[in-house]
Amino acid sequence: MEVFTLQRLHNRAKKQNRRANKYRRKGLVILGHLTLRDLLIFFLEHDHCQLCGSVGPLSIDHVVPLSKGGSNSLSNLQALCCLCNSSKGSLVVDYRLEVAHGEY
């Protein structure tokens, strides 16, 4: 798993919150606000991509994208590698369910 410094996690939280604010300005209702603690817990619990299983650098993916009205809370996040995240795009797909049922 990639080592995350507190500064990097803090920067990610700020970036996610800026994205949520951008969609709020467009009139979409975005619930939730990510904190450094939230991201620390998230990356401690998720050490591999929830689609392909790789342990490379992970990115945060919103199950329901912010652009489609998804929330910015932990219940709407999943860990995907950069390749899987970019291939998912803005689709609404929950890969956490497949991992929970042992299908990957």
LUMVEX-261589 format. One record per atom (N, C-alpha, C): x, z, y; residue in one letter. Coordinates in steps of 0.1 Angstrom, whole numbers, padded with zeros to 4 digits, always signed. Layout:
N
XZYA
...
This chain:
104
+0008+0000-0012M
+0000+0000+0000M
+0009+0000+0012M
+0005-0007+0022E
+0012-0008+0035E
+0012+0006+0042E
+0023+0010+0047V
+0023+0023+0054V
+0018+0022+0068V
+0008+0030+0071F
+0002+0030+0085F
+0007+0042+0093F
+0012+0039+0105T
+0016+0050+0114T
+0003+0054+0121T
+0003+0066+0127L
-0008+0070+0135L
-0011+0061+0147L
+0000+0056+0153Q
-0002+0047+0164Q
-0009+0034+0160Q
-0005+0028+0148R
-0012+0016+0143R
-0026+0018+0140R
-0029+0030+0134L
-0043+0033+0131L
-0051+0035+0144L
-0045+0041+0154H
-0052+0043+0167H
-0055+0030+0173H
-0045+0021+0173N
-0047+0007+0178N
-0058+0000+0171N
-0059+0001+0158R
-0070-0006+0151R
-0083+0000+0155R
-0084+0013+0156A
-0097+0019+0160A
-0101+0014+0174A
-0091+0013+0183K
-0094+0008+0197K
-0099-0006+0196K
-0092-0015+0188K
-0096-0029+0186K
-0110-0030+0181K
-0113-0023+0171Q
-0127-0023+0165Q
-0137-0019+0175Q
-0134-0009+0183N
-0144-0004+0193N
-0145-0014+0204N
-0134-0021+0208R
-0135-0031+0218R
-0144-0043+0213R
-0143-0047+0200R
-0151-0057+0195R
-0166-0053+0195R
-0169-0041+0192A
-0182-0036+0192A
-0188-0036+0206A
-0180-0032+0216N
-0184-0033+0230N
-0187-0047+0234N
-0179-0056+0230K
-0182-0070+0233K
-0195-0075+0228K
-0199-0071+0216Y
-0212-0075+0211Y
-0223-0067+0218Y
-0221-0055+0222R
-0231-0047+0230R
-0234-0054+0243R
-0223-0059+0249R
-0225-0066+0262R
-0234-0079+0260R
-0233-0085+0248K
-0241-0097+0246K
-0255-0093+0242K
-0258-0080+0242G
-0272-0076+0239G
-0275-0072+0225G
-0265-0073+0216L
-0267-0068+0202L
-0265-0053+0202L
-0273-0046+0193V
-0272-0032+0192V
-0261-0029+0181V
-0250-0023+0185I
-0240-0019+0176I
-0240-0004+0175I
-0242+0001+0163L
-0242+0016+0161L
-0228+0020+0156L
-0225+0032+0158G
-0212+0038+0153G
-0201+0036+0162G
-0191+0045+0160H
-0179+0044+0168H
-0167+0049+0159H
-0157+0041+0157L
-0146+0044+0148L
-0136+0053+0155L
-0132+0063+0148T
-0122+0072+0154T
-0109+0071+0145T
-0098+0076+0150L
-0086+0076+0143L
-0088+0083+0129L
-0095+0094+0129R
-0097+0102+0117R
-0105+0093+0107R
-0115+0085+0112D
-0123+0077+0103D
-0114+0066+0096D
-0105+0060+0104L
-0096+0050+0098L
-0086+0056+0089L
-0081+0068+0092L
-0072+0074+0083L
-0078+0077+0069L
-0090+0083+0069I
-0098+0085+0057I
-0100+0072+0050I
-0104+0062+0057F
-0107+0049+0051F
-0096+0043+0044F
-0084+0043+0050F
-0072+0037+0043F
-0066+0046+0032F
-0069+0059+0033L
-0064+0068+0022L
-0073+0066+0010L
-0086+0063+0012E
-0095+0060+0001E
-0094+0046-0005E
-0089+0037+0003H
-0089+0023-0002H
-0075+0018-0002H
-0069+0016-0014D
-0055+0012-0015D
-0053-0002-0020D
-0064-0009-0022H
-0064-0023-0027H
-0075-0031-0022H
-0074-0044-0022C
-0085-0053-0018C
-0097-0051-0027C
-0108-0050-0021Q
-0120-0048-0029Q
-0126-0061-0035Q
-0120-0072-0032L
-0124-0084-0038L
-0114-0089-0049L
-0101-0091-0045C
-0091-0096-0055C
-0083-0085-0061C
-0083-0073-0056G
-0075-0062-0062G
-0061-0061-0058G
-0056-0070-0049S
-0042-0070-0044S
-0039-0057-0036S
-0027-0053-0036V
-0023-0041-0029V
-0015-0044-0016V
-0016-0056-0012G
-0009-0061+0000G
-0015-0055+0012G
-0011-0060+0024P
-0016-0055+0037P
-0032-0057+0037P
-0039-0046+0040L
-0053-0047+0040L
-0059-0048+0054L
-0070-0053+0055S
-0077-0054+0068S
-0091-0048+0067S
-0097-0044+0078I
-0110-0039+0078I
-0120-0050+0079I
-0130-0050+0070D
-0140-0060+0070D
-0154-0053+0072D
-0162-0058+0080H
-0176-0053+0081H
-0185-0060+0071H
-0192-0053+0063V
-0201-0058+0053V
-0211-0067+0060V
-0218-0061+0070V
-0227-0069+0079V
-0219-0070+0092V
-0214-0083+0095P
-0206-0085+0107P
-0212-0080+0120P
-0203-0075+0129L
-0208-0071+0142L
-0216-0082+0149L
-0212-0094+0147S
-0219-0105+0153S
-0233-0107+0148S
-0236-0101+0136K
-0250-0102+0131K
-0257-0089+0131K
-0252-0080+0140G
-0259-0067+0142G
-0255-0056+0133G
-0244-0058+0126G
-0239-0047+0118G
-0233-0035+0126G
-0232-0024+0119S
-0227-0012+0126S
-0212-0011+0125S
-0207-0003+0133N
-0192-0001+0134N
-0189+0013+0128N
-0196+0016+0117S
-0194+0029+0110S
-0188+0027+0097S
-0183+0038+0091L
-0176+0038+0078L
-0185+0032+0067L
-0198+0034+0068S
-0207+0029+0057S
-0209+0014+0057S
-0204+0007+0068N
-0204-0007+0069N
-0190-0014+0067N
-0180-0006+0063L
-0167-0011+0062L
-0163-0013+0047L
-0155-0023+0045Q
-0148-0025+0032Q
-0134-0030+0035Q
-0125-0027+0025A
-0111-0030+0026A
-0109-0044+0019A
-0104-0054+0026L
-0101-0067+0020L
-0087-0071+0025L
-0080-0078+0017C
-0067-0084+0021C
-0070-0095+0032C
-0061-0099+0039C
-0063-0108+0050C
-0068-0121+0045C
-0064-0126+0033L
-0068-0139+0028L
-0083-0138+0024L
-0087-0127+0017C
-0101-0126+0013C
-0110-0123+0025C
-0105-0116+0035N
-0113-0114+0047N
-0116-0127+0055N
-0106-0135+0056S
-0107-0147+0063S
-0116-0157+0055S
-0116-0157+0042S
-0124-0166+0034S
-0139-0161+0034S
-0141-0148+0036K
-0155-0143+0037K
-0161-0147+0050K
-0154-0148+0060G
-0159-0152+0073G
-0170-0143+0078G
-0181-0148+0082S
-0192-0140+0088S
-0203-0138+0078S
-0201-0141+0065L
-0211-0139+0055L
-0214-0124+0053L
-0226-0121+0048V
-0229-0107+0045V
-0228-0105+0030V
-0216-0100+0026V
-0213-0098+0012V
-0207-0084+0010V
-0213-0076+0001D
-0207-0062-0001D
-0200-0062-0014D
-0186-0063-0013Y
-0178-0063-0025Y
-0176-0049-0030Y
-0180-0039-0023R
-0179-0025-0028R
-0187-0023-0040R
-0199-0030-0041L
-0208-0028-0052L
-0201-0033-0065L
-0194-0044-0064E
-0187-0050-0076E
-0176-0041-0081E
-0169-0035-0072V
-0158-0025-0076V
-0164-0013-0083V
-0175-0008-0077A
-0182+0004-0083A
-0187+0001-0097A
-0191-0011-0100H
-0195-0014-0113H
-0184-0020-0122H
-0172-0020-0117G
-0161-0024-0126G
-0160-0039-0128G
-0165-0047-0119E
-0166-0061-0122E
-0154-0069-0117E
-0144-0063-0110Y
-0133-0070-0105Y
-0122-0068-0115Y
